[in-house]
């Protein structure tokens, strides 16, 4: 038994308070992880996503960032509600937990099904993304006002060691390659050892000649990121279910105590 300011609590209530406080510490850490994953996706990999002209992937990252911020704020509310033993604040905390659980489960499920061959239109969406990448690489590379696309393409080809959307021959239809003052066959970023004018030769010994081109490498990368997003979201959602259980139990115990 414990007496504070005229209040007497059972050992069960005290134990629940400590459990809920410990949960909130883990909750803060989880919120920081979610926030970090979202920010990392936007900062480090947003260039690749922009080449596909699809808002789904950036939207998923923004959902993670929003969830991370809400988780941190909710954790603060949970600690205050636990330490102050405020039943009304516990209800607010419980409602916020429920909203975050639903948000993260939805984000996680969307991430898992996005690239699964489960719907008739999945293949059509996949082909649309392939065409978007091909058009961006052929029409916007090295063009005035498209510096961000140029940098993204160069970074993509060097980091994933690929050349062209489907293969290196895609560059033959590039606006930049067909220019009268350009003698290159592929961009210099296609070269295994990049140097000025190394793109004059497109022999496999000089450039990356990967089956499936950059689109296959990019799809594999995005798929792995979607699995990470889904795993983080669903994993933390299950953690929060325990927090909701502790909150309900503590609320019921406090409700039975005379104030």
N, C-alpha and C positions, 0 to 999 in steps of 0.2 A: 504493500500500500504506500501511497505517496500523497503528501498534503502540501499544496501550494496555494496561498491566497485564499484558504477556505475551501479548496476543491480537493476531493479525495478520489483517486483513481485506482482501479484494480491493476494487477500485474499485467493482465492481457492488454489493457489500454496503453500502458507504458511501453510494452513490447511493440505494439503496433506503431506507436509514435516513432520509435527508433528505427523500425523496419521501413516506414514511409520516408523518414529522413535519409536513410541509406539509399533507398530507391531514387530519391531526388538527386543525390550525388551522381549515381549511375546515369540518371536521366540527363543531367547536364552534360556529362561526358558524351553520351549518345547524340545529344543535340549538336555538340561541337563537331562530332564526326560527320553527321549529316550535312552541316553547314560547310565543312571543309571539302567534302566530296562535290557538292554543288558548285562552290567557288572554283575548285580545281578544274572541273569540267568546262566551265565558262571561260576561264582565263587561259588554260593550256590547250584546249582542244576545240575552241569555238571556231577557229579558222577552217578546220576541216568540215565542220557541220555547215558553215556558210556556203560551201561549194555545192551542197546538195539542194539548196533552196527549200529546206524543210524546217518548219518551226517546232516540230515535235520534240526534237532532242534538246534544243535550248529551253523549251517549255518544261521538260522534265527536270533540267538542272535548276530552273527557277523555282519549281515546286519543292525541290530538296532544300534550297536556300531558305524559302519561306517556312518550311517545316522546321528547319534547324533553329531559326530565330524564335518561332512560336514555342518550340520545345524548351529553349533556354528561359524565356519569359514565364512559361508555365511552371518550370522547375522552381523559379523564385516564388511564384504564388503558392506552390505546394509547400515549400519550406515555411513560409509565413503562416499558412493555414495550420500546419502541424505544430509549430512552436507556440503560436498564439491560441491554438485550440478553438479556432473560429469555424463554427459549423457552416455558416453561409459561404465562407471562402472555400471550404472543402467542397461544397456543391459546385462552385465556379470551377475549381480545379478539376473535378470529376468530368464536368461537361467539356472542358478544354482537352482533357486526355482522350475523351471519346472522339472529338472532332479530329484530333491529330491521328488517332488510330485509323479512322476512316480515310483521311487524306493520304496517309502513307501506304495503306493497303491498296487504294485505288492507283496511286503512282506506281507501286510495285507490280501490280497485275498488268497495268498498261505496258510497262517496260517489258514484261515477259512475253506478252502476246504480240507485241508490235512486229517482231521479225519471225514469228512462227507461221508455218504454212498451214494455218487453221481456217482461214476464211478465203472465199473465192477471190477477193480483191487484193490479197496480200501480194500475189505475183505481179499484179498490175502496178501496185505502189512501188515494188522493187524495181520494175522496169522504168518507171517514171524517175526515180532517183538516179538510175544509171544514165538516163538521157540528160538529166539536169547537170550531172558532173561532166559529161562529154561536151555539152554545149558551152558550159562555163570555161572549160579548158581550151576549147577551140576558138571561141568567139571573144573571150575577154582577156586571155593571157597576153601580157605586155601591151595592152591597149591603154590609151590615155584615160585617166580617171579610174582605172581598175587596178591600182597598185596593190590593194589588199588581196585581190584574187591572185595576182601574180606571186605575191609572197606566200600565200597559202598553198598554191600549186607547187612551188619550188620546195617548200617545207615538206609537203606531202610526199613528193617523189623521193626526196633524200631520206626522210625518216622511215618510210615504208619500203624503200629500195625498189621502186616501180617506175614505169614510164608510160604515160598515156592513160586514158580512161580504161579501155579494154586491152590495148597493147600499144607498143610504140608507133605503129602505123597510123594511129588516130591523129598524130601530129601532122600528117601530110595535108589534112584538110584545115589546118589552123590558119586563121587570118594572118597571124604573125609570121608563120613559116612561109606563107605564100607571098609575103611582101617582097618587092623587087630588090630592096637593099639588104635582104637577109639570106645568107647562104647556108644557114644551119638546117639540119634535117630534124633535129629534136632540140629541146632546151638543154642548156648546159647542166641543169639539175638532174637530167636523166643519166648523166655519166657516173660510172662507178667511182671515178676520181675526178670530181668537178674541177674544171679550170676554164679560162676564157677560150671560147670557140671549140671546146671539146665536143660540142653537139654537131660538128661538121660530119662526123661519122656515126652511123647508126648500127654498126656491127655489134652483135651480142657480146663480143669481147670488150667493147667499150661502154655499152649502156646496159641498164637493167632491163632484162627481157623476161618478165615474170608472167606466167600463164594467168589470165584473168585481169591483168593490169592493176591499176590503182584502186579500181572500184571494189575488187575482191578484198584487197587489203583493208580498205576503208570500212567495208561491210563487216568484216571480222572484228575490227576494232570497235565499231559502234555496237555490235552485238554483245561483245564482252562488257562494254560500259553499261548497256541496258541490264545485263544480268547483275552487275554490281549494284546498280540503282535499285533493282527489284529486291535483291537480297538484303540490302541495308534497310530499305523501307519496311519490308515484311518482318525482318528480324526485330527491329526496334518496336514495331507495332505489337508483337507478342510480348516484349518486355513491358510495354505499357499496360497490357491487360492485367499483369500482376499488380501494377501500381493502382489500377482501378479497383481491384479486389481489396487491397490494403486500405484504400480510401473509404470504400463502403463500410468495411469492418470498423474502422476508426470512427466514422460518422455515427454508426449505430451505437458504439460504446459511449461516445460523448453525449449522444442523445438521451441515453439512460441515466447519465450523471446529473444530479440536480445542480443548476447554476444559480 
